[in-house]
Amino acid sequence: MKPLSLLIEILIILGVTIKTIKAEEHNKRQKERNVTTQVSVNEIKQYLSHILEQRTSSNVINKRENLLEKKKNQRKIRIKGIQNKDILKRNKNHLQKQAEKNFTDEGDQLFKMGIKVLQQSKSQKQKEEAYLLFAKAADMGNLKAMEKMADALLFGNFGVQNITAAIQLYESLAKEGSCKAQNALGFLSSYGIGMEYDQAKALIYYTFGSAGGNMMSQMILGYRYLSGINVLQNCEVALSYYKKVADYIADTFEKSEGVPVEKVRLTERPENLSSNSEILDWDIYQYYKFLAERGDVQIQVSLGQLHLIGRKGLDQDYYKALHYFLKAAKAGSANAMAFIGKMYLEGNAAVPQNNATAFKYFSMAASKGNAIGLHGLGLLYFHGKGVPLNYAEALKYFQKAAEKGWPDAQFQLGFMYYSGSGIWKDYKLAFKYFYLASQSGQPLAIYYLAKMYATGTGVVRSCRTAVELYKGVCELGHWAEKFLTAYFAYKDGDIDSSLVQYALLAEMGYEVAQSNSAFILESKKANILEKEKMYPMALLLWNRAAIQGNAFARVKIGDYHYYGYGTKKDYQTAATHYSIAANKYHNAQAMFNLAYMYEHGLGITKDIHLARRLYDMAAQTSPDAHIPVLFAVMKLETTHLLRDILFFNFTTRWNWLKLDNTIGPHWDLFVIGLIVPGLILLLRNHHG
Amino acid sequence: MAYQSLRLEYLQIPPVSRAYTTACVLTTAAVQLELITPFQLYFNPELIFKHFQIWRLITNFLFFGPVGFNFLFNMIFLYRYCRMLEEGSFRGRTADFVFMFLFGGFLMTLFGLFVSLVFLGQAFTIMLVYVWSRRNPYVRMNFFGLLNFQAPFLPWVLMGFSLLLGNSIIVDLLGIAVGHIYFFLEDVFPNQPGGIRILKTPSILKAIFDTPDEDPNYNPLPEERPGGFAWGEGQRLGG
């Protein structure tokens, strides 16, 4: 039914379209003014429309509509020719303005409709329909729709990745002041994807994108000033950039709870195929579903939570969430009752917002001592929803929930002490509660902690700490959704699409994306970069990931210097990186590699005993290292034994040489000494 | 040269026992090598009837958990009693034996729809043990040198051990129930006054599995008849 009604709506919109000769004349004039730009833009638009419309049958209908319109217009023109010139001129002006207005309005309508479809979409097919609408809106010059189409081309969504076309579109958008396009061009310049590798130009694009309000650019610049990438390290500048983005995200979280996105590490995946804990396999999901339908209460609550926020690769589905929570609540689960209360408090597609019902469910949960229920009651009293506003009561409930370790309640307590709601301001207590909540990853608590460090409220001001905390908050933005699309693209074998998305996230400072991008580049399956550029770029990304504390990346840097990938062979530098990974992060692989280098004297002084010690440490650190260490130690001992035998042989040979030197000059006397006794013995035997 | 005798030994195992045991071992090996996961094998009615993953009807009987004590214990019992049944009361009646497999499997699947069991292989083993023990009622058994009892009590002893080890006894009860249904319909009911044999092996199974008798007038010795002689030698287990 939905596709049919959608098609009908499209037809209605098309029917309203007025395309007159005047509009065509207007287009011609535009073409004359900007021949080059307009031609390329038009080509791209036609290309996009052609691709997307191939998938639908509305193309035929559209053509018929156009033909009918043309015939009508021709008739109108003939009629107008009969009238006098003055009236004709007035009509021309009026029609021209009307056509322009209709043209713009239509584009806006198509774009808004596409956005609506995209927001409500649950399937890939509906998203494709949304982008079809965007394509039509882009045809009419709608800037936002053009941005959407350019992104789709760049990231390869919906099976079409065309970086060249995306760049042309971005460049025309950038000239019209689109900060999104400027950010994208900066990104492409930074990596040399489809464009010349140019860090200076990238920085300029990012600066303009940031000035235009693009939060990705602000995050990228914040990260660059934090780490000193292509700019002087400057904590205060980084702080100002990160703060802008964090303020926006905190504002979003205060209105509605954010959805954390799973970040799959590609480097871990090949070794643990059956224990991927980030994205739920379909088989495993079916198993949990099976157990939930059979009455496993804990799994019902877990599935309800996953569907409520759309985690682990599952769709956000309020109806399913409610279904599972109700089942669990019927079986007496306080957790489920609390979550149902939460759903009623917030309101969504499955349940209407209802304070009284929320209060009922929270009370049921709280009476069983459930922390979420207690927190829910606290919220109701704090905001005066369904009950009279009562800060003292709210404080009481928040304290009970906080004692049970619920991070949201800890944050609320911190906020009450921070803002002085119903109690005296107490920055030390606020800090304490914010800190407790932040240990559990509560985003708003992290934000307020960062704010306190940034302004020196209640704690000694620390720019570095504030920036690190703000960065953590910024990384919770909706752009992190690209982790999911990138991962699924990688799993489907669409390497280029995956790489572009991970690379953009890496540019924004995500450590997981940096190691994932490096991992993909290292495998050399991508086509968007030249082969000889891949290792240097991978090394650069491993470096950034290592600076952010990734031990695996540190070992990789060591490997690159050891084998000469993307850089010159340098055993000494390799040993340095292995040492850092071994000593600071206790990485077994690094210990093993370092032991090997000590054993053979590569880049460091040969030291058999230290090699043996490091091999043993590697075996202790990781069970996986037992067998390699066994072989390595066997080899070490065998070599040692052979060396001992050689030494013994040398000693024997030396003795022999010494003997020869002693006897040599007087060999004749020696011979006589042998012959004379011989003759005596012979004569004696002859007579006897 | 050694592998030849191993092969001969393997081929001497009766066909149904050989096929079933081999399938179990290969399935467990595949899971151990991570070629497949147990999530692709277990019994899930929704996946079977809605997503048409028909193989689950069979594979849930072939997996006994990861390699370990539990797996070995089940395999030993399965191999031992399956073989004794096929060489004993089902000698020359392979089709009947296969039909027992199908009947037992069908009944367990039916019960499995209402019980939260995901792997039915263990229950199937208990069923085989039950049928064997009922058809050899006078065999004396010795468990670890501590327990002495006659064969019909063996399934209940196993259930007791499950209870002691803290495992669920639903599996054992299911196996005993299905085994008893088969035993009653096959060995008890037809011999009662007015009783008839309900479980008749389909002709197509006979045509496939049974080999033609060489001598139509052959009269089997008492050892080969169902139930055998009325006496039996002692059986040591786990000693």
Interface residues (C-beta under 8 A of the other chain):
Chain A: L273 S274 D281 D283 I284 Q286 Y287 K289 F290 L291 E293 R294 G295
Chain B: E34 T37 F39 Q40 Y42 N44 E46 L47 S116 V118
